[in-house]
């Protein structure tokens, strides 16, 4: 009976939602369609691309910003500098070293045209990182929150990289900064007036920030990044001005499942590359992620300890190697960076294939955990 319940459509869907696997389903569907009927796939994906990449992903990055912001509030895992320093150091190392590996390899190969993709291996997929931690480490092991904090910090840095290194077009600073400043000021004014409905923040300041970024040259998917922190949140208010409704939580609750659908379509639109697209960039991205991530995380943690910071109790360097390998799953953000790095063509397809194939870091991490005698999955 338990097995029958497991394979019911509703149970399967719930499992996919709980583990953020709709993205994988979409990516597999895109891969299959692109290789079976490339012409029709190209037409359909082209129709969907703007809607999902420039509008739908606004809410994915909005939810990501909410996670990062809440982690910095009092009582959050990033609220204390000493508590947050080691995973933040590790996140920085896990971005710098893969980027250096990528640039070094493409320069050594004489492919300076590929240097623009340096940020692709900087990414860590939060959903896959959490899934990997649950599969590899026992409940309560400090490696799990450490990896999650690392992934959150990684994606926070990733938002900055996306904004600064990959503008959509030639920047129009006046349009960009004035528009975003007005949007943020409007959001702050709404919070001061105790406006609790998140739709007002999304459709008012959010839409204004989207337009400012779109016409100002920044990727509009980042539109809610400056707006979400302005939404009312109990911990961000003083005791004298507490806000009862948690607008930020309502925003997350409403968008949690729709964003899974957005990721499904995002995977379908962006992962549809030909299997013949495996090439130089594919292997450079993979090597940078699978080798550079654990090396950077371990090195940065070691340096953090030299500066007087301390690893969580019970987290040793064997665990760091294992979770560093799991952090090599770039997937969502790596795909996004790939589409921002290169124009449509064979190089972009090869880069996307590298981002997709980075999921092999999961079984590698499980194997590394067993070899290093980490807790059994």
N, C-alpha and C positions, 0 to 999 in steps of 0.2 A: 504493500500500500504506500509506503514511504517513497519507493522508487517511482510509482505512478504519479504521486503528487509532484515529485521533482521534475517530471517531464511534461507537466501540464503547461500550456502556453503562458498562463498567468505567472506560474512559478519561474519559468525560463525568463520571461520579461523582467520580473522582479530581480532575479539574479543578475541580469545584464545591467539593470539600473543601479543596483547596490554596488556593483564593482566597476561602474563607468566603462562598460564594455561595448556600448552602442557605437562608440568611435571605431572600435576594431571591426564591428559588423559593417559599418559604412565603408571603411577602408578596404575590407575584403570584397565587398560588392563592387566598389569602384575598380579594384584590380581586375576582378573577373570580367566586368563589362568592357573595360578598356582593352583587354586582350582578346575578347571574343568578338566585339563589334566596335572597333575604335572610332569609326566615323559618327555613329549615333551617340556614343558616349561623349565625344567631343562637343556635339551640339547640346546635349542635355547639361553637361557640366558647365559649359559656357553660359547657359541661361541662368544657372543657379549660383555661379561664382560670386557675383557682386553681392547678392542678397545674403549669402552665408559669410563670406570673408570680411565684408565691410560693414554689415549690419548685424547679422546673427552673432558674430564673435564679439560684438560689443558687450554682450551679456556674459559671455564666458570670462572675459577679462574683468568685467565688473565683479563677478563672484570671486575671482582670484584676488582682486584688490580688497574685497571685504575680508577674506581670510588673512591677508597680510596685515591689514589695518587692525583687525581684532587681536592679532597676535602681539601687537605693540601696546595695547591698552593695559592698564593696571591689572595684574593677575594673569596676564597672557604670557606665553612662553618666551616672547621677545621683549617683555617689559623691563627686564633687568639686563643691563649690559653684560654682567658677568655670566648670567644664565644663557644669554643669546649669542655671546661672542664666538664660542667654539663652532656651532653649526653655521654661523655666518661666515667665519673664516673658511670653514670647509666648503661652503657654497661658492665663495670667491675663488678658492683654489680649484674647485671643480669646474669653473668656467674659464679661468685664465690658462690652465695647463692644456685642456683640450683645444682651445683656440690657438695656442702656441704650436701644438702638435700639428694642427691642420695647416697653419700658415707655413710652418717649416717644411712639411711634406710637399705642398703644392709649389713652393718656391724651388725646392730641390728638384722637383719634376720639370721645372721650367714652365709652369702653368700659372703665371702671374694673373691671368684673366680669372682664375678661380679664387683669388684671395678674398674677394667680396663676400664669400660664403663663410668667413671665419666664425660667425656667431652661431651657425647651425649646430655644431657640437657642444655649445654652451648650455643647451637646454636639458632640463630634467622634467619628465612628465609626472605631475603630482599623483594622478590616478594610478598609474602603473607603479610608482614608487610605493604607494600605500599597499597596493596588492602584493608587491614583492615582499614588503616587510611582514605582512600577515602570513605569507607562505613560508618564509625563511625562519623568522624568529618566533619564539614562544611568547604568549601573551604576557605583558608586563616587562618585556625586555627593553632596556633603554635605547636600543638601536632603532626601535620603531618611531618614537617621538623625535629622535635625533634626525632620522632620515626625512620625516615630514617637515621639520623645521628647516632642514637644508633645502628641500624642494621648494618650500614657500619662499625662502630667501633667494634661491636661484631664480624663481620666476619673477620676484620683485626686481632683481637686477636685470632680468630679461626684458621687463617692461621699459626700463630706462634705455637699454641697448636698442630696443625696437624704435623708441622715440627718437633717439639721437643718431643712430647709425643708418636707419633705413626709412628716411622720409619718403612719402609717396611720390613726390615730384619736387620741383624747385620750391624751397621754402618761401613763404610770404610772411615774414615775421610779424608785421603789423596785424594782418588778418588773424594769424594764429594766436598770438599772445593777448591781443585785445579781446578777441572773441572768447578765449578760454577764461581770461580774467573776469569778464562780465558773467560768464556762466557760473564760475565758482562763487562770485559775489552774490549772485541770485540764489544759489543753493544755500549759502550761509544765511542769507536773509530769510529764506523759507524755514530753515531750522530754528532761527530765533523767534519766528512767529509760531513755532510749535506745529508746523505742517507735518503730518505723520504719513500721509499717503505717498508711497514711493513712486507711483506713476507720475505725480506732479514733478518729482525730481528727474525722472527719466525723460518725460516728454517736454519739460521746460528747459532747465539747465543742461540736461543730457543732450537734447537735440541741438541746442545752441553750440555746445562743445563739439558735437559731431560735425556740424557745418564748419566751425572754425578750423578744425583739424583737416577736414576734407579739402577745403579751399585754401588752407594755409600750408598744405604739403605734408602734414603728419598723417600716419595711418589712422583713419577714423575709428578702427576697432578699439582704440584706446580712449574713446570719448568719455566713458564712465569712470575712468581711473581717477581724475581729479574731483569727480562729483560724489562718488560713493562715500568717501570719508566725511563729507559734509552732511550725510544723512543722520538723523537722530539715532543715538545709541546710548543706552543707560550709562555705560562705563565711561563714555566720553564727556558726560555732563557733570557739573559740580553738584554737590548735595543740595545746594540751594536752588538749582535750576534743573532738577532731574526731569527727564522726559519719560513718561510712562510707556507709550508705545515704542517698540523697537523697530523703527522703519527699516533698518538694515537687515534685521532678521526676517521681516515680512518680504523684503526684496529677495532674499535668499530662498525662502520657502516657496515663493511663487515661481521663481525661475529655475529651481534645481532640476526639475524634470524637463522643462522646455529646453534648457541648455544641453541636456543629454541628447535631445533630438537635433539641436544645432550641431553638436559634435558628430552625430551620425551623418548628417548631410556634409559637414566639413570633411570628414574622412572620405566620403564618397567622391566629393568634388576634387579634392587635392591628392588623393592617393592613387588615382587611376593612371598608372604609368605602365608602359609595356615592360614585360619581363626582360626584353632585350635592352632595356635602358640601364642595366647594370654596367657601370663603367668606372672610370678613374675617381670621380667625385664620390661615388657610392662607397668605395673602399676607404677613401680618405676620411669621410664622415664617420664610418663605422669604427675605424681604427682610433680616431680622435676621441670618440665616445667611450669605447670599451677599454682602451688603454689609458687615455688621458683623464677620464673621470676619477677612477679609483686612485690613480697616482696623485692627482691634484688634491683630492679630499684628504688623503693620508698625509701628504706633505704639509698642507695648510693646517691640519690639526696639530701636527708635530710643532710647527712654528708657533701656533697659538699657545701651546704649552710652554714653549720657551719664553713667551711674553708674560707668563704667570697665570694664564687661564687654565681651567681644569676640565678634563673630559668628565661626563656623567659617570657616576659610580657603576661599575659592572660593564662598562663599554671598553673593550680592549681593541688593540690594533687589528686583530683577526676580524672582529666585527666591522671595523672601519673598512677593511678591504672588501668584505662581502657587501656591505651597504653601498660602498662606493661603486662597485660593479653594477648593482641594481640601479643606481642613479644614472647609469649610462643609457637608460631607456629615454630617448629624447621625444619620439613620437609627436604628440600634439604640437608642442611649442617648436620643435625642430622642423616640422612640416610648415608651420607658420613662418618661421625664419627663412626657410628655403624659398617659399613663394615671394617673400619680401626681398631676397638676395639676388635672384636671377630672373630674367625675363623668360617667357615661355620658350621652350626649346629643349634640346637634348641634355644640356647641362642641368637645367631645372629638374628634368625627369630623373637624371642620375642622382641628384642631391635628394630628391624626395624618396627614392629607393633606399638611400642610406638611412634616412630618418625612419622609414618603415621597418627596415631590417634591424634597427637598433633594439627591437623587442627580443632579439636573441640574447640580450644582456640578462634577461630574466632567468632562463635555464642555466646560463653561465654562472650567475650569482648563486643559484641553488647548489650547483656543483662546487663552487668555491667554498660555500658555507659548509658543505659536507667534508671537503678536504681539510679545511681549517678547524674542523671539529666544533662548529657552531651548533646551537640547538637544532635538533632535527625538525624539518618542516612538519 
